[in-house]
């Protein structure tokens, strides 16, 4: 993951994830810096050429219930564009997000719409979460209509030339986002992309520092959280995501912590153009990662076993059964990996149920 393009990272097998964890350990110990690749997923595209022509100031969009005149474009990301529009039926200002086409390889295909439908059913707009009105299609592209919120916390900092906010200002922001995250946890949802860009000011400056959470493009069910998911924006990415470990809604709390520091200091807590650099910053402020400590333990177990394998006295050299019973083979010191990986359990089972060794090459992580 440290040296792979994002198009590959999202599809790597769990076995590759373990290799990446080892690379993290090696890089942390050696101080070497990995190469960096930055690419846009190839499966994200505009299906119809004339769609982009529609998303211009003065253009028109239509749903079954209303026509919309585009006032301006207010944002564009990997997965779509957001336009400020006026709903002609009642002259109400709304935000319309047009989603780019995604093929079947996209792990987040249709995920945002499903998340929004669940949030609406749970009256989530009462918990500092953006209000979603409806979905419709234009030229085969999904369009999502939201209440219009003009300025994000990132915009606010930029306007202030990154002058830090006072604790008096940071406190209500943190409380409001925490309430939103508490609600998401209660309904089993992980936002997975909490950052300054995705927290919007509401009715500013009449209601200073009132905020709402937006963008559920990569949100997922807590029960469906998939190990190895390539989610969260780099400076806000939690250690468990970087290391490809099992995760819960706690990853959103990590992002909230990073955001709070950015608001109070005017700079990123964990900047970096690679996950190696981010991990380096994390270990400098938080100490060594528990996973790295455990991996070091694994290395020590390996070294201890090899010493016995290479004993100069044949009589004292390990026997095959002793190798199989050694902690390095049984993974007794790495219970945290055994609990999250079917691969290790399959390997262990094969030892004690006489699975032919050649079949192990076909075991998927």
N, C-alpha and C positions, 0 to 999 in steps of 0.2 A: 504493500500500500504506500510505502514511503516513496517508491520510485516509479509508480505506475500512473498512467493517465486516468482521469476520472471515468472514462468510458470503460476501462478494464476493471477498475477497483470495484465498481458496483456489482460485477459478475464473478469475482474471484471466488474460488471454492474455500471452504473452511480450512482445508489443509494449507492453502496459501496464506491464510490469516495467521496460522501458527508460525509459519516461516517469517512473516512480517514482524511478529512479536520478537522473534529471535534477532532480527535485524535491528529492532529498536534497542534491544539490550546491547548488541555489539556497537551500535553507533554511540550510545550513551557512554559506553566504556572506553571507546577509542577516540571519540571526539570528531570523527569524520563526518562530513556533511554530504548527504545524498543529493543526487540530481533532482531537479524539479521539472515536472511536466504540467502544463496547464492547457486543457482542451475542453471543448464543448461537446456534450453527448451527441453522437451522430444521429440518434433517433429523434432529435428534436428539430422540427422543421415546419415551414408553412406549407400546407397541403395545396392550397390554391394561390397562384401568383397575385390575383386581384384582391386577396384579403388584406394585404399590406396597404393597398391603395385606399381601402375603406377606413383604415385607422389613421386618418389625418384630420386636422382641425377643419371643421365645416362638413365633414363626411357624415353619413347616416348609417345607423344600425336599426334593425327591426326585430321585435319579438311578437308573439301572438297578442300581447296585451298593449304594446305601445311602440312608438317610434322614438329614436334617440338621436339627437344631434350632438356630434362630438365637438367639444369646446377646445380641448387640448390633450396631449399625451402627457401623463404624469409619471410614467415609469415603464421600464422594460427589463425583464429578467430572462433567464435561460428558458423558462417554460411559457412565457407569454408577455403580453403588453397590457397596461392599464390606462384607460382613458377617462377623463372627466367629461361627463355627458349631461345634457339636460333632457329629462323625460318630457316629451311634448304634451302628454296627456294632462299633466298637472304642473309642468314647469319645475319639477323637483330636480335638484342636482344630485347625481348619483355617480358612482364609480363602476365601470364595466371592465372586467378582466377577460381578455380573449386568450384562450389557451392554444398554444401551438400544437400541431398534430404530433401524436406519440404512437409509435408502433408497439407491438406486443412485447418487445424486449424491455420497455420502460417499466421499471419496478413501481413507479408511482402513477401509472395510467389509471385514470378515473378515481384516484385516491382522494383528491381534494373535494370533489362533489359528494362522495360518500361521507367524508368528515363533516362537511357543511350541513348535510341533511340530518346527521345525528345531532349536531350542535343546535340546529333550529328546533328539533323535537324536544330538546332539553332546555329551551329558553335561555340559551347561553349568552344572549345579548345583555342579559341582566348582570352578567359577571365580568364586565369589562372586556368583552369580546365583540368584534365587529359584527354588525347586523347584516345578514345576507338575505336578499329578497327573493331572487329566483334565478333559474338557469334557462338559457335558450341557445340555439345554434345559428351560426352565420356561415354559409358556405362549408358546412360540415365541421366547423370549429366551435367548441363549447365556449359560451360566454356566461360569465357569472356577474350578477348585479348586486352591488353592495351600497351601503350608506357611504357618502363621500366624506373622507377624512383627509385633510389637505397636507398636514405636516407631520413627519416622523420625528422621533427623538434624534436621529442622525441629522436631519435637516436643522433641528434646533441647535445642535452643537456646531454645525457648520456656520450657521448664521452668527453664532457667538465667537467664531474663529477658535473653536474648541476651548473656550474659557470654561473651566469646571463649574458645575452647579453646586450650590450649597447643600449641606445635609438636610436643611429644611425643605429643599426642593426634591432631593433624592428620595427622602422617606416616603411621601405619598405615592411616588411612582413605583417604588419597590412593593409597597403594600397592595396597590391595585393589581400589579402583575401577579403577585403571590395569590391574590384572590382568584384571578383567572386560572392560574395553574392548579389551585386547589379544586376548582370546579372541573377542570379537565381530568384530574386524577380521579375524582369521584365518579366520572362516567367512563373511565378506562381509556383515556386518549392521551397520546404523547404529541406535543406540537412539533418537536424535532428541528425547529429552525428559529428559535428565539434569538433576536438580535435587535440592535437599535433601529434598524430599518423597518422592522416589523412591529414596532410599537408606535401608535399614532396619537397625536394630541387631539383632544376633542374640545371644540368650542373655545379655542385659544384666541385671544388672551382673557376672555370673559371668565373662563374657568381654568385658571393656571394649573398646569400639570395634571389635568384629568386626562387619562390615557385609555386606549383600547388595543387589544392584541389582534393582529391581522395575519393573513397568509398561512393557510393550512394546506399548502401544496404538497408537503411531504409528511403531514400528520398521519399517525397510524394508531391502531388499537394496541393498548398495552399487551394484551394477550397474544397479539400477532407480531410483536417485536421480533425482527429477524436478526440473528447474530450475523455481523458482517455488513449491515446496512451502511451505505455511504451517505450519511446525513449530517446536518448541522454545518453552519458556516465556520470556516477554519478557526478564527480567533475565539469562537464561542463553543468549540467542539470539546466534549468531555473526554477524559482519559479512556473510559470504557469503549467509546466509539472509535477512538484512534487505534486502540489495541485490538479491536474486533472481538470484544467480550460481550456477554449477555448484558442487556440494559433494560431500564425501566424509565418511568417519567422523571426519575432523578436527574436525567441528562438535561432536562429543562431548568432545573434548579441550578445546575452548574452554569448554564448560559446566563441565568439571572444574576448570579454572582459576578460574572465577567462584565455584564452590562452595568451593574451598580458601580463597579470600580471605574468604568469608562466615563460614566456621568460625573463622578466625583473628582476624577483626575484629568479628564479631557483627553485621555489617550487609552489605547488598548492595553489590557492587562497582559495578554499573551499574544503579541504580534508574531509574525513569522510567515514565510512563504512555503514552508514545508511542515509536515507533521513532526518531523524530527526537531525542528526549531521550537515548535510549540511545546513539545514534551520537555525540551531542555529548559524552557522558561518555567514550566510547571514544577519541575523538580527543584528549580532554584528558589521558588517561593513556598512550595508545599512539602518539600522533602521528596525522598525517593518513592516512586510509585510502588504500591503493594505488589502489583503483578511483576515488576522488575525484581523486587526482592525475592519473590518466589522462583523466578527464572534463574536468578543467581544460585539459589538453593539447588535447582535442577543441575546446573553446571557443576556444582561441587559434588553432587551425587554421581554424576557422570565421571568426573576425574577420579573419585574414590574407587569406582568400579574398574576403570581402566588400569589403575595401579595394580589391582589384584589380578586382572587379566594378563598383565605383563610382568608378573612376579618372576624373578630370576630362578627361583627354586620351583621346579615342576611339581613337587609335592605340595607346595603351598599355593599354587596357582588355582584359580576358581574352577569349579566344575560347571558343566552346562546347567545343572539344576540350581547351583548357587547363583548363576547369572539370572536365571528366571525368577528366583526368589529375592533378588536384590531390589532395594527401594527404587533404583533407577528404572528397572523393568516393570515393577508393579505399580509405579506412580503413586505410591502411598503418600508422598510428600506434595503431590499436586492434585489434591482432591478437588480443588476449585476448577481445574480443567476437566477432570473426569465427569463432573456434574453437568458440564455444558457441552460435552462432545461425545457423540455416539462412536466416533472413530476409536478413541481410547478404550471404551468399553468393549468394542468389537475385538480389538487387539488382545485385551486381557482374556476375553472369553475364548479366543482361539488357542491361547496357551493351555488352558485347562480342559478344553473340549476337543483338542487334537485337530483343529482346523488345518487343512493342508496349507503350508506356507505360501504356495504359489497363489492361493486365493486372496491373500492379504493385499496383493497389488491392485485388486479390483474393489477394495473397500473405499467408499467415499467418506470424506471427513464430514 
